[in-house]
Amino acid sequence: MPKQFRHVNPSAGESRPGRRSHLSLLTGSTLYSSHWLDLFISLPVLFVIVVAFLPAIEGIVLSFDHHGPSLANYRAVLGDRLFWRALGNNLLIPAASLALELAAGLCFALTLAGQRGKWTAAAEIAAVIPFALPEIVLLSAARYIFMPHGYLDGLLLAAGLPALPWLIPGRVLCWVTVTIVDAWHVTPVVMLILIGGLHTIPREVYEAARMDGAGPLATFRYITLPMLAPAIVAAVVLRGVDALRIFSTTLVLTGAEGVPVLSTYAFQLWSDEQEPRLAMAASVLLALLISTIALLGFIWLRRRQLLEVTP
Amino acid sequence: MKQAKAAMRLSAGAIKTFLLAGAAIPVYLIIKQALTPELESLAWPPIWLPHRLTLAHLRAVFAVRELRSAVLLSLFVALVTATLATILGLIMAYAMARRSRMRSAGMGALTAARLMPMIAVALPLVLVLNRIGLYDSSTGLGLALIHTAIAIPTTALVIFGVFANIAREQEEAAWMDGASLPRILLTIDLPQAKGSVAAAFVLSFILSWDEFGYALLVQVTHRTLPPLLYYYTVFGDVGPASALALVMMVPAVIAIVALRPLLGSALMSGGRR
């Protein structure tokens, strides 16, 4: 069987049976110049292009179509007050969520980084759990916790306090709840990235600072923060784009109309209003928003020369 | 100085408690609601410790057709996704590790793919899938295709690290002996990368198992678990919803235990939405 296999081996085109002569190296036909590598890279890339990019381009084309090429869809979307509310939320919630994640993640990382022991290990594993659990499971639990007469109201009642309108749309508190839940399951990830960054700062630097009489605040400002910058940038880059794509958090907690963001707005146009072309116009605007912010961030990081750490 | 240290230890303790509670409370509430009668879950003031236990909700997950078929469909889609994404990620990682120009091109393409919002891809994708008969299919193949596309960056990055570190001398020797490149990949590189290939498989399985947005838009009647849990949470009943959530947590827990050493690097390589 193996013998036969050798004779009909279709891949034997450039690998004739037996040893290759050293000449093949001289003629430039080396192992890594083989066409197999071209195939290896192009198959997955083509797959992604066909499944994700081509439909996206079709979506862009359709968003300009209204009985022929026109801007009518965009005019309709831009004239909708709900769109502007969704756009506002889509900027405010990610910004607040990212700030909360960074602040909390940094606090957690600074206190936990120097520690070792059973409870630290347990806390680190616990930190991963909200991230590893399906997002929708966490959101389902969050809904039961924050809903009227939910577990949180129960806690308030036990403490003798009145219930609060955690998820009543239109209130600032509802907006805060959405932000906290959005930050909840990724703060631990930010923390782990920052702990990783803290571990790369050599101990000698801190000792030198102490010898020079630097207090804890000065040490943080002039040593920890600048040396942690690459990790902070990595966390912001990783999380920032994700935060702008916010969808399920508001959909599960408040519904598409409670705290609209651009993704839920487009989803609502698509599934409730049956306006596919308007929905595509709205989602193209979201894609445009994300690319613009990513591009501006990229340019800013380049200028500050902070980019060498990001992939 | 002593005071500062004590304060530090105290706040560290508070943060650990906070992290543990943040993870434990939602998990506990889901398990409690899944195992108690609905009257207890909806009681006011809320009941924190179960009075009566029942397996009815969990049994329903496997007895009611809508729920059982969602479990099976989710499993199938996740398995197809993990298989495809691991194979495609494997060959892509190899090409990226062996030719530096492909590394930058590959990374560029993957970064661009990560920028696209789900909704901007999902809506037109529905039209495309509808055309080729894979929209809302009972096999979930259309959903598996898009899940594979979003999982490839993760699998490629996870496997890439190992391939980049495998010495090339061994490959060169095999090449001189007349082995073809796929053969070299299978017999020399794959055995050394077993661990991270398995990790890539598990990660892409979980990615598909957890994915909500595309599943909500592509599988509108043949639902997978995440959209079904969404509808049960928003419109349906606490008991079955929590039982579904409990079932959905199982693979995640297995993955955490199996992949603990790898979690750090995996977390760095991808977001979720």
Interface residues (C-beta under 8 A of the other chain):
Chain A: N9 S11 A12 E14 S15 R16 P17 G18 R19 R20 H22 T30 L31 Y32 S34 W36 L37 D38 L39 F40 I41 L43 P44 V45 F47 V48 V51 A52 F53 L54 P55 A56 E58 G59 L62 C107 F108 T111 L112 Q115 W119 T120 A122 A123 I125 A126 A127 V128 I129 P130 F131 A132 L133 P134 E135 I136 V137 L138 L139 S140 A141 A142 R143 Y144 I145 H149 G150 Y151 D153 G154 L157 A158 W184 V186 P188 V189 L192 I193 G196 P216 A234 L238 R239 V241 D242 L244 R245 I246 F247 S248 L251 V252 G255 L262 S263 A266 F267 W270 S271 P276 A279 M280 S283 V284 L286 A287 I290 S291 A294 P311
Chain B: A4 M8 S11 A12 G13 I15 K16 L19 L20 G22 A23 A24 I25 P26 V27 L29 I30 Q33 S41 W44 P45 P46 W48 L88 G89 I91 M92 Y94 A95 M96 R98 R99 M102 A105 G106 M107 A109 T111 A113 R114 L115 M116 P117 M118 I119 A120 V121 L123 P124 L125 L127 V128 L145 I146 T148 A149 I150 I152 A156 E171 E172 W175 M176 D177 G178 A179 S180 L181 P182 R183 I184 I206 W209 D210 F212 G213 L217 P226 L229 Y230 T233 V234 V238 A241 S242 A245 M248 M249 A252 A255 I256 R260 L263 G264 L267 M268 G271 R272 R273
